[in-house]
Amino acid sequence: MSKKKVGIIGCGNISAAYMKNIPNFEHLELLACADIDLDRAKARAEEFSIPHAYTVQELLNDPNIDIVINLTIPAAHAEVCIQVLEAGKHVYVEKPLAVTREEGLQILEVARRKGLLVGSAPDTFLGGGIQTCLKLINDGWIGTPIAATAFMMGKGHEHWHPDPEFYYAKGGGPMFDMGPYYLTALVALLGPIRRVTGSAAVSFPERTISSEKKRGQKITVDTPTHIAGVLDFHSGAIATLVTSFDIMGGTQLPNIEIYGSQGSLRVPDPNTFGGQVLIRRGGSDWEPIPLSHGYKENHRGLGVAAMAEALISGQSDAHRANGELAYHVLEAMHGFHDASDSGKHYVMQSSCEKPAPLSPYSVL
């Protein structure tokens, strides 16, 4: 059975999920991990029985590694992705693809020049929850999609994350942290975006960390923490998206709802792979729909497995969590900020293919 050998750069908080999951995918083999702190890489290698703990350069130099998963902080995403590509390896990066549009385009250009693939989280849209919703839409259960709403509203990561500072730096905030989950799900369900508009604000210029180990320390906020946006899709659908770290009292709003000409669909939390799907048609109440697809638990790395399948099979549409989709989402996120600053719609310059649906019987 053909496998692609994987190395991971960045052994922080999120790496554990990837290291646990990668060996469970049919076409992936986890060969090495690396970190700027070699002791941290060694600890992860021991914890997850990974054969090699490397420096970053040692990992890039290993000719056996085919795909590198980049789990560094957002500010380092572009630099590390380009290093990986220049080393002749395919790269899959945690969200967002990059901090700036210019960096995102540079990653894609280097990949084209080198003939390599770029992938990016989130891959939660490949899970059973959103794939079930996509099948319902494609099968006509709610008619033609007309509109959507999406809400990601909370009180900020300083309440639980041990190192929350980067969430309030440029490239952070609720739009760049959580927006990729929501925007990627919306593009997977409704297709590419034509234009966006929005309003953005910094509600609290300073935040106080209440989590351990930095309890009581102050964070200066350098990015908007409440963004309300509107998206026009090429399909004709119009969506409302609100992302916020400023909602201290909580909310009962749904994560995502899609409204069609014949009914409405409630989509599970796009930061999960499974979740409950609800549908409402005519005068009926909301009814639960059993998930038609697998991958219902935490399967971070599913996008890497799909990339490996594309490399092995030669079927390019199998690479669903691809760089073009990730860049389209990155541009839209900046577009909300630009629209707020200018008071005008932001017209998207990029597009992407709507990701091909998974078969209910897919095994990656």
C-alpha positions as CSV (number, residue, x, y, z in Angstrom):
1,M,0.0,0.0,0.0
2,S,1.4,3.3,-1.0
3,K,2.0,5.9,1.7
4,K,3.3,9.5,1.8
5,K,5.8,10.2,4.6
6,V,5.0,13.2,6.8
7,G,7.0,15.5,8.9
8,I,5.6,18.1,11.3
9,I,7.1,21.5,12.0
10,G,5.8,23.1,15.2
11,C,5.2,20.9,18.3
12,G,2.9,23.3,20.2
13,N,-0.7,22.9,21.5
14,I,-2.4,21.8,18.2
15,S,0.3,19.3,17.2
16,A,-1.0,16.6,19.5
17,A,-4.2,16.1,17.5
18,Y,-2.2,15.7,14.2
19,M,0.3,13.4,15.8
20,K,-2.5,11.2,17.2
21,N,-4.5,11.1,13.9
22,I,-1.9,10.9,11.1
23,P,-1.0,7.2,11.7
24,N,-4.6,6.3,11.4
25,F,-5.0,7.5,7.8
26,E,-4.4,4.9,5.0
27,H,-1.9,6.9,2.9
28,L,0.1,8.7,5.6
29,E,3.1,7.7,7.7
30,L,4.4,10.1,10.4
31,L,8.2,10.0,10.2
32,A,9.5,13.1,12.0
33,C,8.7,16.2,14.0
34,A,10.7,19.4,14.5
35,D,10.5,22.6,16.5
36,I,12.7,25.6,17.2
37,D,12.9,24.1,20.7
38,L,14.5,20.7,20.0
39,D,13.6,19.5,23.5
40,R,9.9,20.1,22.8
41,A,10.3,18.1,19.5
42,K,12.0,15.3,21.4
43,A,9.2,15.2,24.0
44,R,6.5,15.0,21.3
45,A,8.4,12.3,19.5
46,E,8.6,10.2,22.6
47,E,4.9,10.8,23.5
48,F,3.7,9.7,20.1
49,S,6.4,7.2,19.1
50,I,7.6,9.3,16.2
51,P,10.8,7.9,14.7
52,H,12.8,11.2,14.4
53,A,12.9,14.5,16.4
54,Y,14.7,17.0,14.3
55,T,15.7,20.6,14.1
56,V,13.7,22.4,11.4
57,Q,16.6,22.3,9.0
58,E,17.2,18.6,9.6
59,L,13.6,17.9,8.7
60,L,13.8,19.9,5.5
61,N,16.9,18.0,4.6
62,D,15.4,14.6,5.1
63,P,14.8,13.2,1.5
64,N,12.3,10.6,2.8
65,I,9.7,13.2,3.8
66,D,7.1,13.9,1.1
67,I,4.7,16.3,3.0
68,V,5.4,18.7,5.7
69,I,2.6,19.9,8.1
70,N,3.4,23.5,9.2
71,L,2.0,24.1,12.7
72,T,4.0,27.2,13.5
73,I,2.3,30.5,14.7
74,P,0.5,32.5,12.0
75,A,3.2,35.1,11.7
76,A,5.6,32.3,10.6
77,H,3.3,30.4,8.3
78,A,4.5,32.0,5.0
79,E,8.2,31.9,5.8
80,V,8.1,28.2,6.8
81,C,5.8,27.2,3.9
82,I,8.2,28.7,1.4
83,Q,11.1,27.0,3.1
84,V,9.3,23.7,2.8
85,L,8.5,24.2,-0.9
86,E,12.0,25.4,-1.7
87,A,13.2,22.1,-0.1
88,G,11.1,20.2,-2.7
89,K,8.3,19.1,-0.4
90,H,4.5,19.5,-0.4
91,V,3.2,21.6,2.4
92,Y,0.0,21.6,4.5
93,V,-0.3,24.6,6.9
94,E,-2.6,25.3,9.8
95,K,-5.0,28.2,9.2
96,P,-4.7,30.8,8.1
97,L,-2.6,30.2,5.0
98,A,-0.6,33.4,5.7
99,V,-1.1,36.7,7.5
100,T,-1.1,38.9,4.4
101,R,-2.5,38.4,0.9
102,E,0.9,39.1,-0.5
103,E,2.4,36.3,1.5
104,G,-0.4,34.0,0.5
105,L,0.1,34.7,-3.2
106,Q,3.9,34.1,-2.8
107,I,3.3,30.7,-1.3
108,L,1.1,29.7,-4.2
109,E,3.6,31.1,-6.8
110,V,6.5,29.2,-5.3
111,A,4.3,26.0,-5.3
112,R,3.5,26.5,-9.0
113,R,7.1,27.1,-9.8
114,K,8.2,24.0,-8.0
115,G,5.3,21.8,-9.2
116,L,4.2,21.1,-5.6
117,L,0.9,21.1,-3.7
118,V,-0.2,23.5,-1.0
119,G,-2.9,22.6,1.5
120,S,-4.3,24.4,4.4
121,A,-6.6,23.9,7.4
122,P,-9.4,23.9,8.2
123,D,-10.3,20.4,6.9
124,T,-13.4,20.2,9.2
125,F,-15.6,20.7,6.1
126,L,-14.6,17.2,5.0
127,G,-16.2,15.7,8.2
128,G,-19.5,13.9,8.4
129,G,-21.4,17.0,9.6
130,I,-20.8,19.4,6.7
131,Q,-20.5,16.7,4.1
132,T,-24.0,15.6,5.1
133,C,-25.2,19.2,4.7
134,L,-23.6,19.4,1.3
135,K,-25.3,16.2,0.2
136,L,-28.7,17.5,1.4
137,I,-28.2,20.7,-0.6
138,N,-27.0,18.9,-3.7
139,D,-30.0,16.5,-3.5
140,G,-32.4,19.5,-3.4
141,W,-33.7,19.1,0.1
142,I,-33.9,22.9,0.7
143,G,-34.3,23.9,-2.9
144,T,-32.0,26.7,-4.2
145,P,-29.8,28.2,-1.5
146,I,-30.8,31.9,-1.1
147,A,-29.1,33.1,2.1
148,A,-27.1,32.1,5.1
149,T,-26.2,33.3,8.6
150,A,-23.1,32.4,10.5
151,F,-22.1,33.4,14.1
152,M,-18.8,32.8,16.0
153,M,-19.3,34.8,19.2
154,G,-17.3,34.3,22.4
155,K,-15.3,36.2,25.1
156,G,-11.8,35.6,23.8
157,H,-9.0,33.1,24.3
158,E,-7.2,34.8,27.2
159,H,-9.6,33.0,29.5
160,W,-8.3,29.5,28.6
161,H,-5.3,29.5,26.3
162,P,-1.8,29.3,28.1
163,D,-0.2,31.7,25.5
164,P,-3.1,33.9,24.1
165,E,-1.0,36.9,23.0
166,F,-0.9,36.1,19.3
167,Y,-4.7,36.0,19.1
168,Y,-4.7,39.7,19.6
169,A,-1.8,40.5,17.3
170,K,-2.0,41.3,13.5
171,G,-3.1,38.1,11.8
172,G,-5.1,37.1,14.9
173,G,-8.5,38.2,16.2
174,P,-11.7,36.2,15.7
175,M,-11.8,36.6,11.9
176,F,-8.3,35.2,11.4
177,D,-8.6,32.6,14.2
178,M,-12.1,31.2,13.7
179,G,-13.2,32.9,10.4
180,P,-11.4,30.2,8.3
181,Y,-13.7,27.5,9.7
182,Y,-16.9,29.5,8.9
183,L,-15.8,30.9,5.5
184,T,-14.4,27.5,4.3
185,A,-17.7,25.8,5.3
186,L,-19.7,28.5,3.5
187,V,-17.6,28.2,0.3
188,A,-17.8,24.4,0.5
189,L,-21.6,24.7,0.7
190,L,-22.3,27.7,-1.5
191,G,-19.3,28.1,-3.8
192,P,-16.8,31.0,-4.2
193,I,-17.4,34.6,-3.0
194,R,-18.0,37.5,-5.3
195,R,-17.7,40.5,-2.9
196,V,-17.8,41.3,0.9
197,T,-18.5,44.2,3.1
198,G,-18.3,44.7,6.8
199,S,-17.7,46.7,9.9
200,A,-14.9,46.0,12.4
201,A,-14.0,47.3,15.9
202,V,-11.6,46.9,18.8
203,S,-14.1,46.9,21.7
204,F,-11.5,46.4,24.4
205,P,-8.0,47.9,23.6
206,E,-6.4,45.9,26.4
207,R,-7.2,42.4,27.7
208,T,-6.2,40.7,31.0
209,I,-5.1,37.1,30.9
210,S,-7.0,35.0,33.4
211,S,-5.6,31.6,32.3
212,E,-2.6,29.9,33.8
213,K,0.5,30.4,33.4
214,K,0.3,34.1,32.7
215,R,-2.7,35.1,34.9
216,G,-2.9,38.9,35.4
217,Q,-0.6,39.8,32.4
218,K,-2.0,42.5,30.0
219,I,-2.3,42.2,26.2
220,T,-2.5,45.2,23.9
221,V,-5.0,44.5,21.2
222,D,-3.7,45.2,17.7
223,T,-6.5,43.7,15.6
224,P,-10.3,44.0,15.4
225,T,-12.1,41.8,17.9
226,H,-15.7,42.2,16.6
227,I,-16.4,42.0,12.8
228,A,-19.8,41.9,11.2
229,G,-19.8,41.1,7.5
230,V,-22.0,40.4,4.5
231,L,-20.9,38.1,1.6
232,D,-22.3,37.9,-1.9
233,F,-21.6,34.6,-3.6
234,H,-21.2,34.0,-7.3
235,S,-24.2,31.5,-6.9
236,G,-26.4,34.4,-5.9
237,A,-26.7,33.6,-2.3
238,I,-26.1,36.3,0.4
239,A,-24.7,35.5,3.8
240,T,-24.2,37.3,7.1
241,L,-21.2,36.5,9.2
242,V,-20.3,37.8,12.7
243,T,-17.1,36.8,14.4
244,S,-16.3,38.2,17.9
245,F,-14.1,37.9,21.0
246,D,-16.2,40.5,22.7
247,I,-19.4,38.7,23.7
248,M,-19.0,38.3,27.4
249,G,-22.5,37.0,28.2
250,G,-22.7,34.2,25.6
251,T,-25.3,33.7,22.8
252,Q,-27.9,31.2,21.6
253,L,-27.4,32.0,17.9
254,P,-26.8,29.0,15.6
255,N,-23.3,28.5,14.2
256,I,-24.5,28.3,10.5
257,E,-27.9,28.2,8.9
258,I,-28.6,27.9,5.1
259,Y,-31.9,29.2,3.8
260,G,-33.3,27.7,0.6
261,S,-36.3,28.2,-1.6
262,Q,-38.0,25.2,-0.1
263,G,-36.5,24.9,3.4
264,S,-33.8,25.7,5.9
265,L,-30.7,23.7,7.1
266,R,-28.8,24.1,10.3
267,V,-25.2,23.2,9.9
268,P,-23.1,21.9,12.8
269,D,-20.3,23.9,14.4
270,P,-17.7,24.2,11.5
271,N,-14.9,23.8,14.1
272,T,-16.0,20.2,14.5
273,F,-16.1,17.2,12.1
274,G,-19.5,15.8,13.2
275,G,-22.3,17.4,15.1
276,Q,-26.1,17.5,14.6
277,V,-27.7,18.4,11.3
278,L,-31.3,19.9,11.4
279,I,-33.7,20.6,8.6
280,R,-37.0,22.5,8.5
281,R,-39.3,22.5,5.5
282,G,-42.8,23.9,5.1
283,G,-44.5,24.3,8.4
284,S,-42.7,21.5,10.1
285,D,-40.5,21.8,13.2
286,W,-36.7,21.3,13.0
287,E,-36.0,17.6,12.4
288,P,-32.6,15.9,13.0
289,I,-31.0,14.2,10.0
290,P,-28.6,11.3,10.5
291,L,-25.1,11.9,9.2
292,S,-24.6,10.3,5.8
293,H,-20.8,10.5,5.9
294,G,-18.0,9.2,8.2
295,Y,-15.2,11.2,9.9
296,K,-17.5,12.4,12.7
297,E,-14.9,12.8,15.5
298,N,-11.8,14.9,15.7
299,H,-10.0,13.9,12.4
300,R,-7.5,16.8,12.1
301,G,-5.2,15.8,9.3
302,L,-8.0,14.7,7.0
303,G,-7.0,17.4,4.5
304,V,-3.5,16.0,4.5
305,A,-4.9,12.5,3.8
306,A,-6.8,13.9,0.9
307,M,-3.7,15.6,-0.4
308,A,-1.8,12.2,-0.2
309,E,-4.7,10.5,-2.0
310,A,-4.4,13.1,-4.8
311,L,-0.7,12.6,-5.1
312,I,-1.0,8.8,-5.2
313,S,-4.1,8.6,-7.5
314,G,-3.2,11.6,-9.8
315,Q,-6.8,12.9,-9.3
316,S,-6.3,16.6,-8.6
317,D,-9.9,17.2,-7.3
318,A,-9.2,14.8,-4.4
319,H,-7.0,17.6,-2.9
320,R,-9.9,19.5,-1.5
321,A,-8.4,21.6,1.3
322,N,-6.1,23.2,-1.2
323,G,-4.1,26.4,-1.4
324,E,-6.5,28.2,-3.8
325,L,-9.4,27.6,-1.4
326,A,-7.3,28.8,1.5
327,Y,-6.2,31.9,-0.3
328,H,-9.8,32.8,-1.3
329,V,-10.7,32.6,2.4
330,L,-7.7,34.7,3.4
331,E,-8.6,37.4,0.8
332,A,-12.2,37.4,2.1
333,M,-11.0,37.9,5.7
334,H,-8.9,40.9,4.7
335,G,-11.8,42.1,2.6
336,F,-14.0,42.5,5.7
337,H,-11.4,44.7,7.3
338,D,-10.8,46.7,4.0
339,A,-14.5,47.3,3.6
340,S,-14.8,48.6,7.1
341,D,-11.8,50.9,6.6
342,S,-13.0,52.2,3.3
343,G,-16.8,52.2,3.8
344,K,-17.1,50.3,0.4
345,H,-17.7,46.8,-0.8
346,Y,-14.5,44.8,-1.3
347,V,-14.6,42.9,-4.7
348,M,-12.8,39.6,-4.5
349,Q,-9.8,39.3,-6.9
350,S,-9.5,35.5,-6.4
351,S,-11.8,32.6,-6.9
352,C,-11.6,28.9,-6.3
353,E,-13.3,25.6,-7.3
354,K,-16.1,24.5,-4.9
355,P,-14.5,21.5,-3.3
356,A,-15.7,18.1,-4.7
357,P,-17.9,16.3,-2.2
358,L,-16.7,13.2,-0.5
359,S,-18.5,9.9,-1.2
360,P,-20.3,8.6,1.9
361,Y,-18.1,5.6,1.6
362,S,-14.7,7.4,1.4
363,V,-11.8,6.1,3.4
364,L,-8.8,8.3,3.4
